[in-house]
Amino acid sequence: DRWDEARAVAWYRDQGFKAGVNFIPSYASNQLEMFQDETYDVACIRRELLWASELGFNVLRVYLHHLLWFDYQSRFIQRLDEFLSIASRLGFSVIFVFFDSCWNSFAISGPQPDPIPGVHNSRWLQCPGKDILDDAPHFDALKQYVQSIVSHFKDDDRVVMWDVWNEPNNSGYLDAVINPLLKKAFGWAREIQPCQPLTTGIWQTMVREIAKPFQTLQLQLSDVVTFHCYEPSLRLQLSMEFLRRQEPSRPIICTEYMARTNESTFNPQLKILKDANTWAISWGLVSGRSQTIFPWTTMNHPSEMEPEVWFHDILRRDGSPFDQQEVEYIKSVL
């Protein structure tokens, strides 16, 4: 069953404030490249997480993919355990994300195509993707993917939360298609009874009085409330007020923010979130093959040069900051 409010509040109080990043190492263009044999790079992960810890961050949100489970199974679990050990030694808690409805809808195992030059997240993969979402029996085969991973880490305090599905009805997926699948995915995880809470982040506009039906479903399923906001500070604050009206007592966590050219910036939003006791998890750390220094619009209009103002990410591959003042601000807040 869904956690009651008292359990959610006690869990959040015990955790303390957290800030961090959605982490994809610079060598990876997508979830497969992060963990598959051909590209997995422990030295790079250690180096980049050390840089993140030096900024003052203490939480990571990390995307998984069902193909990694089907390709490697126990070896994938071992790789996740190794990642958690590296992160934990540097002071990080980890949020794992099982499913994602964003970007490319068809994934294939093995070596991945090179990123399309000048295009944001050009090789990021939906999980599971349109072919499986349109085939309910095929989707049921993913139960083992979810339950095997949750079972292994259900009592592991290095994992702080399970994000069951990122932006489930993005990419034009109809609520009528996603609703039963989202409920089923939550049910699979709940059967294992993990010590960590489950969530799925609200991402559609929250500057409104009444929640949309799909937002209501997400809230009803989640033990703690999570949301995304890549908008100016006033809309960030209005979004938090909207969520507090829906859930007056449950913890509220921002699992995605910070898109500079959208006026979503560390200064002042990191402090706004901290002052509200809302965990703050920005997108990206080191500029690399995900190419998220480029804005979303480059999906249709590729950029021919590095943007003057990066969209996401904080550091270059040598560890130097995109903006030294920004880094100093982050450290001052944390």
N, C-alpha and C positions, 0 to 999 in steps of 0.2 A: 504494500500500500504506500501511497504518498506519505512522506514525512509530515507529522503535525507541526504546527507553527513553533511550538516550544522546542522541539528537537532541532529544527532549522536555525532558530535563534541561538540556541546553546552551541551548536556546531560553529556558527559564524563568530561568536564571541571567543571561542577557544582558538580559532585560527589567527585572529588578529588581522590588521590591515595588510593587504597584499597589492603589489603593483608589478607588472611585467609585460611580456610580449607574446604575441602569436609567433611561435618560433619555427622557421624553416631555415636550415643552414644554407650558407651562400652557395654550396656546391649543388643544391637541389632545385630543380624547377617545379617539382610537385612532390606529393606524398610518397610515390614509388621510389623516386631517386633518393629520398631521405634515408630509406631503410633497405633497399634491395642490394643484393650482393655486388652488382656491378659498380655501385657508386657509394655505398655506405662508408663514411669517413669519420672514425672516432676522434682522430686528432683535431679535425676541423670543429667538430661538435664541442670538444673540451675547450678549445681556444675561444670560440665565440660565446659559449656560456660563461667563461671567465670574464670576458668583456662585459657581458650583461650583468654579472654579479657586481662588478666594479662600478656600475652605474647606480646600484642600490636596488635592483630588481630582485624579486623573490618568488615569482610564479611564472610558469610557462604554459601556454595552450598549444597543443600539438595535435595535428591531424593524422589519423590513421587511414588505411584503405583495405577493403576486403580482399583485394587481389594479393596483398602481402600475406594475409593469413592463408589463403588457399595455396599460394606458392611455397610458403616456408613453414607454416604451422608452428611447431615447437621452436624452431629457430627464430621465428619472428617474436615469439614470447621472450626468448632469451635476449634478443636485441632490444626489446622494450625494457627488460630488466636492466640491461647494461646502461641504457640511456637514463633510466631513473636513478641508477647509482651515481652516474656522473653529475646529474642535476642535483641530487640530494647533497652530495659532498660540497657543492657550491651554494647551498642554502635555498634551493628551489623546490617548491611543490609543483606538481604537474597536473594539468587538466587534459585528458584525452578526448578527442572528438571522433566518433564512429562514422557518421554519415555526413554528407555535404552535397547540397544541390547547386553549387556554383561552378561556373565556367564549363570546361569541356565535358561532354556527356558520355563519351565512349572511351574507356580505358583499356590499354593493352599492356600486359606484363613485358618485362625485358627492357633493353636499352630504349630510352625515350628520345624523341626528336629534339634537336636543339631548339632553344627558345626562338620565337620570331623576333627579329631585331626591333627594338623600340616599342614593344607591346607589353602592356601590363599583364602579368600572370598568364602568359600565352599558352603554357602547358599544364596549368593546374587542372585537376581532374575531379569531376563529380564522383561521389561514392554513394550508391552503386552506379547510377547513370540511367539514362532513359530506357535502355533495352530491358533492364531488370525491373524498373519501376512500372513499366507497362505490362509486366508478367508476374502477377501475384504469387504463383507457386515458386517461381524462380527466386523471388524475394525471400520466401520462407527458408531457402537454403542458407541465408545469411545469419540465421539464428545461432549457428555454431560459432561463427566469427565473433559475434557479440559475447556470447556466454563463455567461450573459452578464455577470452581476455579478462572479462570481469571476474570470472572464477579465480583466475591466477592472482589477481591483485585486489580482491574484494576486501581484504583486511590490511592492506599495505598503505601506511600513512604517507608514503611518498606520492601517491595518487590522491589528490585533494578533491576531485570532482570528475564525474562523467558527463560530458556534453554529448547527448545522444545523437542530435542531428542539427547541423549548422544550416540556418536559413532554409528550412525544409521546402517552402513553397516559392523559392526563388526560381529563376530561369523559366518562368511561365508555367510551372507545374500547377495543376488545378488542385484546390483544396480538397475536392472530392476524391482525388487520387491519393493525395498524401495523407489525409486524415487517418484512414485505417492503418496505413503502414507506420506512421509515427506512433500510434497507440501500440501497435504490435512490437515495435522496437523497444519502447519503454517497458512493455511487459516482459520481454526477454531478459532485460537487465534486472528488473525487479525480482524475477524468479530466483536470482542468485543471492539476493539480500546483501548487497555490498554495504560496507560501513560509510561509504562516501555518498553524497547526494547526487541526484540526477537532475539534468536541466536541458532545456533547448531555448536558444536565445531569441527574444523578440527583435525583429529587425525592420519591419515596415513602420511607417511614420507613426509616432506616438504623440504628436501635437494634436490631440483630440480629446474629447470627453469620454467617449465610450470605446471600449476595445472592439476590434473586429472579431468575427467569430473564430478565425484561425488563431488570433492572438489569445483569445480566451481559452482555447484548447491547449495551447502551449503553456499558459499559466497554470491550468488545472493539472497538467502532467508533471510540472517541475517542482522539485523539493525546494529549490531556491530560485529566485528570479534572476535571469540574465538577459542582457540586451546589447544591441549594437547602435552606435551613433557616430556618424561621420559628418557632423553638422556643426554650425557655430555654437558658441557657449550657451546662448540663451535657449536654443532648441535642446541642447543637452540637459539643461536644468528643467525645462518643460517636460522632457521625456521622463526624467526621474520622478517628477511630480505626478505624471500620468500613471506610472507604474506603482507609485505609493498609494494612489487612489484605488487601484485594482487589488493590491496586496499590502494592506496597512502594516503588517507585522513581519513578513518574511524578508530575509536579506535580499538586497539588490546589488548585482555585480555587473559591471560593464566589461564584456569579453571582447569587444572590438571598438576602437576609436582611433583617431589621429590620422587625418588626411589633410596635409598642410594647405593645399590649394582649395580645399573645401571650407577653410577657416576652422578646421578641427585640429588644434595644435596643443602640444604639451603645456605651453604657457598661454592661458591659465587652466586648461582643463584637468591636468593632473592634480592640481591643488583643489579644484572644485570637487573632483571625485573623492579625494582624500578627506576633505572637510566634511563631506557627506557620509563618510565611512562606507564608501562604495569602491570595491576593488576596481583597479584601473589596468586594463590589459590592452595595450596598443598593438597595431599591426606592424610586424617586421622588426628586424634587428640589423642585420648586415646586408647591404646591397649585393645581389647576386643573380643567379639564374632565374629566380622568380620575377625579376625586373619590376618590382612594385615601387620603384622610384618614379615610374611613369604613371600617369593617371588612368582611370578606367576608360576614358575616351579614346585612348590609343588602340583599343580593340578594333575600332573602325578607322582610326587615323594614326598610323604608326608614327612615332617620333624619330627624327633623323639625328638627334643629339641628346645628350644628358640634359634633363630639365634644369633650369636655373634654381627652381624650388622643387625639391623632391616631394613626391606624393606621400609615400610611406618610407620606413626604414630610418635608421639612426646613424649607422657607421659604414665606412668603406671597408673593403676586404682587408686592408692593412690595420684595421682597428681605429683609424682616425675618424673623427666625427664629421658628418655633413655640416653641422652647425655647432661650434664650440659653445656659444652662449646657451643653446638649447640643452646641451649635455650638463652644463653647470647648473642650469635651472632644475633639471631632473634630480641631480644629486642634492640640491638644496631643499627640495620638497621631501625627498625620501630619507 
